[in-house]
Amino acid sequence: MTQSNTIYLVRHGENPANITHDFSYKKVDLSLTPKGILQAQQTGDYFRDRNIHEIYASPLKRAIETANFIARPLDLAVTIMEQFREINVGDLEGMPPTKENWAWHDRITDAWLAGEHTVPFPGGEDYNSLLHRLRDGLATITANKTGKNIVVVGHGGIFTRTIQDICPNVDMQEVLSKPNYNCAIIEIELTTNGTYVAGVLKQWASHSHLHGEAADLVSGTLLAQPLVVKEQPV
């Protein structure tokens, strides 16, 4: 049976690793900064009248804390799901966030965008495994449901890198020209049927709900990334 639901992919609020540009997958697990708390609170305000039915989060503190600020005004529980964890950057986690190490990171993610999906992070995952676990998470949370509005709080890396396959009609040049800042919101109309997962992108990385100090946003990467988009079939 095919299900159709509205999914809001929300990047977590600011944490110290965003300021220092440290690599974070599992070992580096920090709470929100005061600005990150403010961003999460304002994001909670945004969702107050969106008729949200369920809220899910990555296991990392910054995602759980953000999800809780969204959930409390709605009197909803937050379900933690491993599938929504950030990209496993393997050996890079714990290394200093130098320009050289970020260049290494970006060469791998740019290769993914160019269609080289089996290129892995040393000690980490390749694109195929990343996409598989996100699809699995989305299929799991929408199983036997239709017409639901669901929030997933996760990470800029996993959401940005997989969007071209979650939403096959997406314009990646447009996506990569608009950074996915802390507490930005992606809206997708998602169709699922078993393991089949396909979405239509309705809104990409909107942060217009943030204001004041919360709108003082920081880049998610140390380097300006070149635009590399995988070739689409003719």
Secondary structure, 3 states (H helix, E strand, C coil): CCEEEEEEEEECCCCHHHHHCCCCCCCCCCCCCHHHHHHHHHHHHHHCCCCCCEEEECCCHHHHHHHHHHHHHHCCCEEECHHHCCCCCHHHCCCCCCHHHHHHHHHHHHHHHCCCCCCCCCCCCCHHHHHHHHHHHHHHHHCCCCCCEEEEEECHHHHHHHHHHHCCCCCHHHHHCCCCCCCCEEEEEEEEECCEEEEEEEEEEECCCCCHHHHCCCCCCCCCCCCCCCCCCC
